[in-house]
């Protein structure tokens, strides 16, 4: 799900009195062809530039396209039954919490099956929202927030399990993995909050993390899976941070170029 308001500027920032906010608003309001001029830095950015190299299609995007007809059908049926998308989001969090509790008890395979039921609901809530033609964007905020809580519950359960085993190295790895997971989402959200194009690249997005959770729990290889997540989530966060740097540098270069050009209608003394 995606994250109108009449105020000027990027949502969630300072009141519309500062020049910084006004500049952010101008960036956000750019038409696609104008935005292409400001943000040409990376071939990974989906900014509607026909001359740019097309970004690689992630497996999660391919899977989403393949399952779109099924999701649309499920969303329409649930909407007819009067199910609200936020209720689906809460149900997904509840099932993930049950999975986290089972992890803490060491019942990994049972936790994997519960997670397998709960994880797809993260896509179903969006389908229900589209079926009801939801206009407000609170659902996007609610969904993203509960997604972070859901991942936190899984890591809390795994931390509790390894703490009982007195395996404090893996407890520390849980901390490293959850930091990486949250930073993957945070970098994207922060860039979007500044009014810049969304950054979706990276090796270990939420879909890959959920697949890893299921495999490591179902096979009982929780330690190996934890090492993988601790390494690859932080690697993905750095990937997105580097992309954000390229994006902001391109923006700064373009603004400097624009400010150095003489204004139309002004005749120089030369």
Phi, psi and omega per residue, in radians:
X1 nan 2.683 -3.117
X2 -1.599 2.761 3.100
X3 -1.295 nan nan
X4 nan 2.387 3.116
X5 -2.130 2.707 -3.057
X6 -1.490 -0.319 -3.092
X7 -1.187 2.697 -3.108
X8 -1.470 2.381 3.033
X9 1.946 3.076 3.130
X10 -1.263 2.375 -3.087
X11 -1.087 2.424 3.059
X12 1.635 0.031 3.138
X13 -1.855 -2.900 -3.009
X14 -1.163 2.831 -3.116
X15 -1.013 2.813 -3.004
X16 -1.356 0.953 3.117
X17 -2.065 -0.306 -3.043
X18 -1.624 2.674 3.094
X19 -1.155 -0.550 3.112
X20 -1.079 -0.773 -3.136
X21 -1.127 -0.703 3.133
X22 -1.108 -0.707 3.114
X23 -1.098 -0.738 3.114
X24 -1.077 -0.687 -3.135
X25 -1.105 -0.706 3.119
X26 -1.081 -0.678 3.123
X27 -1.149 -0.756 -3.085
X28 -1.127 -0.593 -3.045
X29 -1.498 0.005 -3.113
X30 -1.057 2.429 2.996
X31 -1.242 2.755 -3.082
X32 -0.906 -0.754 -3.101
X33 -1.182 -0.538 3.075
X34 -1.292 -0.692 -3.128
X35 -1.098 -0.613 3.110
X36 -1.042 -0.626 -3.131
X37 -1.222 -0.606 -3.112
X38 -1.406 -0.541 -2.986
X39 -2.183 1.107 -3.126
X40 -1.621 0.188 -2.862
X41 -1.145 -0.683 -2.905
X42 -2.268 2.432 3.059
X43 -1.232 -0.197 -3.104
X44 -1.431 -0.244 -3.046
X45 -1.423 2.326 3.100
X46 -1.591 1.492 -3.073
X47 -2.136 0.466 2.996
X48 1.104 0.468 3.133
X49 -1.626 1.912 -3.088
X50 -1.158 -0.371 -3.134
X51 -1.480 -0.243 -3.094
X52 -1.403 2.677 3.069
X53 -1.158 2.314 -3.110
X54 -1.145 2.380 3.120
X55 -1.177 2.637 3.109
X56 -1.121 2.452 -3.132
X57 -1.463 2.058 -3.116
X58 -1.263 2.699 3.129
X59 -1.077 -0.652 3.134
X60 -1.107 -0.618 3.102
X61 -1.199 -0.705 3.099
X62 -1.090 -0.748 -3.141
X63 -1.131 -0.678 3.123
X64 -1.102 -0.715 3.112
X65 -1.120 -0.704 -3.115
X66 -1.174 -0.631 -3.073
X67 -1.623 0.009 -3.067
X68 -1.013 -0.784 3.116
X69 -1.056 -0.718 3.126
X70 -1.152 -0.757 3.127
X71 -1.097 -0.709 3.131
X72 -1.094 -0.699 3.127
X73 -1.151 -0.804 3.130
X74 -1.100 -0.769 3.134
X75 -1.055 -0.729 3.141
X76 -1.153 -0.714 3.135
X77 -1.129 -0.777 3.140
X78 -1.141 -0.648 3.105
X79 -1.104 -0.723 3.107
X80 -1.102 -0.520 3.124
X81 -1.414 -0.037 3.108
X82 1.496 0.294 3.132
X83 -1.388 2.259 3.123
X84 -1.543 2.472 -3.132
X85 -1.027 -0.593 3.114
X86 -1.137 -0.541 3.089
X87 -1.166 -0.635 3.079
X88 -1.136 -0.710 3.124
X89 -1.078 -0.757 3.122
X90 -1.150 -0.683 3.115
X91 -1.088 -0.688 3.105
X92 -1.098 -0.722 3.111
X93 -1.126 -0.728 -3.121
X94 -1.090 -0.773 3.133
X95 -1.144 -0.657 3.086
X96 -1.146 -0.629 3.080
X97 -1.117 -0.685 3.067
X98 -1.090 -0.734 3.110
X99 -1.075 -0.747 3.112
X100 -1.077 -0.680 3.110
X101 -1.137 -0.699 3.101
X102 -1.149 -0.635 3.079
X103 -1.072 -0.780 -3.131
X104 -1.047 -0.546 3.131
X105 -1.482 -0.052 3.141
X106 1.448 0.186 -3.141
X107 -1.634 1.251 -2.968
X108 -1.144 -0.767 -3.071
X109 -1.168 -0.714 3.068
X110 -1.083 -0.697 3.108
X111 -1.092 -0.659 3.131
X112 -1.102 -0.752 -3.128
X113 -1.162 -0.692 3.101
X114 -1.137 -0.712 3.112
X115 -1.120 -0.622 3.133
X116 -1.123 -0.548 3.092
X117 -1.365 -0.712 -3.032
X118 -1.379 -0.630 -3.032
X119 -1.068 -0.739 -3.138
X120 -1.109 -0.341 3.127
X121 -1.114 -0.318 3.104
X122 -1.143 -0.446 3.063
X123 -1.603 -0.508 -3.094
X124 -1.183 -0.648 -3.122
X125 -1.065 -0.660 3.089
X126 -1.157 -0.650 3.118
X127 -1.136 -0.693 3.100
X128 -1.148 -0.703 3.127
X129 -1.094 -0.683 3.105
X130 -1.200 -0.644 3.138
X131 -1.142 -0.614 3.130
X132 -1.536 -0.007 -3.136
X133 0.969 0.888 -3.108
X134 -1.112 2.306 -3.065
X135 -1.681 -0.676 -3.099
X136 -1.333 2.768 -3.071
X137 -1.824 0.192 3.113
X138 -1.099 -0.598 -3.140
X139 -0.984 -0.635 3.122
X140 -1.143 -0.756 3.119
X141 -1.139 -0.789 -3.127
X142 -1.066 -0.790 -3.122
X143 -1.100 -0.831 -3.119
X144 -1.122 -0.685 -3.141
X145 -1.128 -0.810 -3.139
X146 -1.203 -0.484 3.030
X147 -1.064 -0.732 3.127
X148 -1.168 -0.715 3.079
X149 -1.078 -0.696 -3.113
X150 -1.085 -0.803 3.104
X151 -1.107 -0.671 3.108
X152 -1.068 -0.694 3.127
X153 -1.115 -0.681 3.106
X154 -1.118 -0.789 -3.141
X155 -1.202 -0.583 3.068
X156 -1.094 -0.756 3.114
X157 -1.082 -0.753 -3.131
X158 -1.204 -0.642 3.077
X159 -1.090 -0.750 3.133
X160 -1.104 -0.695 3.132
X161 -1.084 -0.855 -3.113
X162 -1.247 -0.496 3.073
X163 -1.158 -0.688 3.076
X164 -1.107 -0.564 3.108
X165 -1.440 -0.065 -3.079
X166 1.035 0.557 3.074
X167 -1.717 1.414 -2.983
X168 -1.315 -0.341 3.034
X169 -1.102 -0.771 -3.134
X170 -1.278 -0.464 3.002
X171 -1.097 -0.751 3.101
X172 -1.137 -0.658 3.102
X173 -1.102 -0.614 3.060
X174 -1.040 -0.730 3.104
X175 -1.111 -0.739 3.125
X176 -1.130 -0.703 -3.110
X177 -1.205 -0.708 -3.127
X178 -1.237 -0.602 3.049
X179 -1.080 -0.799 3.123
X180 -1.085 -0.750 -3.141
X181 -1.062 -0.778 -3.126
X182 -1.209 -0.637 -3.115
X183 -1.218 -0.537 3.058
X184 -1.004 -0.807 3.135
X185 -1.281 -0.644 -3.058
X186 -1.152 -0.757 -3.108
X187 -1.049 -0.781 3.111
X188 -1.076 -0.813 -3.106
X189 -1.131 -0.670 -3.124
X190 -1.164 -0.716 3.113
X191 -1.122 -0.762 3.109
X192 -1.128 -0.626 3.112
X193 -1.121 -0.451 3.081
X194 -1.452 0.003 3.123
X195 1.488 0.240 -3.139
X196 -1.651 2.828 3.112
X197 -1.054 2.587 -3.094
X198 -1.168 2.498 3.082
X199 -1.876 1.989 -3.076
X200 -2.021 0.049 -3.099
X201 -1.267 2.966 3.064
X202 2.330 2.615 -3.050
X203 -1.333 -0.509 -2.957
X204 -2.302 1.278 3.067
X205 -1.358 -3.057 -3.066
X206 -1.055 -0.694 -3.120
X207 -1.043 -0.840 3.130
X208 -1.101 -0.604 3.118
X209 -1.168 -0.728 3.136
X210 -1.149 -0.673 3.083
X211 -1.097 -0.730 3.124
X212 -1.107 -0.730 3.097
X213 -1.005 -0.830 -3.102
X214 -1.101 -0.809 -3.090
X215 -1.129 -0.749 -3.095
X216 -1.204 -0.556 3.114
X217 -1.357 -0.737 -3.101
X218 -1.156 -0.638 -3.135
X219 -1.531 -0.194 -3.088
X220 1.384 0.131 -3.127
X221 -1.630 1.001 -3.078
X222 -1.139 -0.665 -3.136
X223 -1.117 -0.814 3.126
X224 -1.103 -0.777 3.128
X225 -1.086 -0.610 3.127
X226 -1.163 -0.724 3.066
X227 -1.042 -0.761 -3.136
X228 -1.072 -0.822 -3.112
X229 -1.177 -0.706 -3.141
X230 -1.056 -0.695 -3.115
X231 -1.327 -0.859 -2.950
X232 -1.407 -0.479 3.066
X233 -1.183 -0.741 3.124
X234 -1.218 -0.591 3.053
X235 -1.086 -0.742 3.130
X236 -1.150 -0.688 3.095
X237 -1.059 -0.714 3.106
X238 -1.172 -0.706 3.067
X239 -0.936 -0.824 -3.104
X240 -1.243 -0.581 3.104
X241 -1.158 -0.715 3.080
X242 -1.086 -0.730 3.113
X243 -1.121 -0.670 3.098
X244 -1.118 -0.657 3.098
X245 -1.090 -0.810 3.126
X246 -1.049 -0.717 -3.108
X247 -1.138 -0.832 -3.122
X248 -1.210 -0.563 3.084
X249 -1.182 -0.678 3.080
X250 -1.115 -0.690 3.106
X251 -1.102 -0.804 -3.130
X252 -1.110 -0.711 3.139
X253 -1.122 -0.715 3.136
X254 -1.176 -0.689 3.115
X255 -1.151 -0.669 3.101
X256 -1.135 -0.704 3.120
X257 -1.118 -0.731 -3.132
X258 -1.159 -0.743 -3.105
X259 -1.211 -0.421 -3.125
X260 -1.463 -0.231 3.133
X261 -1.398 2.446 3.118
X262 -1.151 2.544 -3.136
X263 -1.230 2.587 3.127
X264 -1.121 2.410 3.096
X265 1.519 -0.084 3.132
X266 -1.741 2.162 -3.131
X267 -1.717 2.224 -3.135
X268 -1.335 2.810 -3.126
X269 -1.408 -0.147 -3.075
X270 -1.174 nan nan
